[in-house]
């Protein structure tokens, strides 16, 4: 059996995460690593049930935004 994971950086997308997680679970993803980039929408509360089940891990990813850069450059 192959264990599969998805890693994603998010910011203020908590309301979309349950649907996103459930969809990808149907596709066979077993674990989700969510990198929180300064979210203010209670992301931790939304992910808590998934963390308790061992399905998700929330990681605080606070990299300062540099004026004039795009979000994708922060992921590098």
C-alpha atoms as one frame of an Amber mdcrd trajectory, in Angstrom:
protein
   0.000   0.000   0.000   1.259   3.474  -0.888   0.738   6.264   1.624  -0.135
   9.514  -0.064   0.111  13.076   1.208  -0.676  16.549  -0.075   1.100  19.669
   1.132  -0.523  23.040   0.528   0.099  26.609   1.619  -3.113  28.481   2.448
  -4.194  31.886   3.622  -7.771  32.624   4.656  -9.321  29.650   2.872 -10.655
  27.796   5.913 -14.204  27.608   4.602 -13.017  25.683   1.524 -10.751  23.203
   3.299 -13.300  20.582   4.416 -14.579  20.150   0.852 -11.020  20.135  -0.513
  -9.906  17.517   2.020 -12.945  15.285   1.504 -12.587  15.436  -2.283  -8.940
  14.428  -2.153  -9.659  11.692   0.387 -12.040  10.193  -2.177  -9.110  10.202
  -4.609  -6.989   8.281  -2.127  -5.013  10.948  -0.281  -4.450   9.818   3.296
  -2.765  12.799   4.933  -2.769  16.563   4.459  -0.077  18.992   5.550  -1.498
  22.505   5.601   0.954  25.396   5.832  -0.856  28.385   7.327   0.432  31.664
   5.937  -1.008  34.348   8.272  -4.632  33.165   8.119  -7.149  35.124  10.187
 -10.228  32.983   9.502  -9.947  30.368  12.307  -8.171  27.845  10.117  -7.002
  25.959  13.204 -10.598  25.395  14.344 -11.631  24.047  10.946  -8.683  21.638
  10.788  -8.852  20.475  14.422 -11.234  17.523  13.762  -8.971  16.321  10.943
  -5.901  16.662  13.152  -7.580  14.614  15.908  -8.229  11.848  13.375  -4.608
  11.945  12.182  -5.711  13.052   8.713  -4.174  16.549   8.741  -1.253  18.432
  10.208  -1.350  22.216  10.526   1.992  24.012  10.324   2.376  27.730  10.949
   4.267  29.163   7.987   4.786  32.842   8.735   7.157  34.217   6.147   6.969
  38.007   5.912   5.500  39.323   2.684   7.964  41.470   0.786   6.290  44.316
  -1.051   6.376  43.724  -4.788   6.690  39.928  -4.641   4.106  37.378  -5.614
   2.764  34.760  -3.215   4.291  31.928  -5.288   7.798  33.239  -4.653   7.259
  32.736  -0.914   6.770  29.018  -1.451  10.232  28.662  -2.941
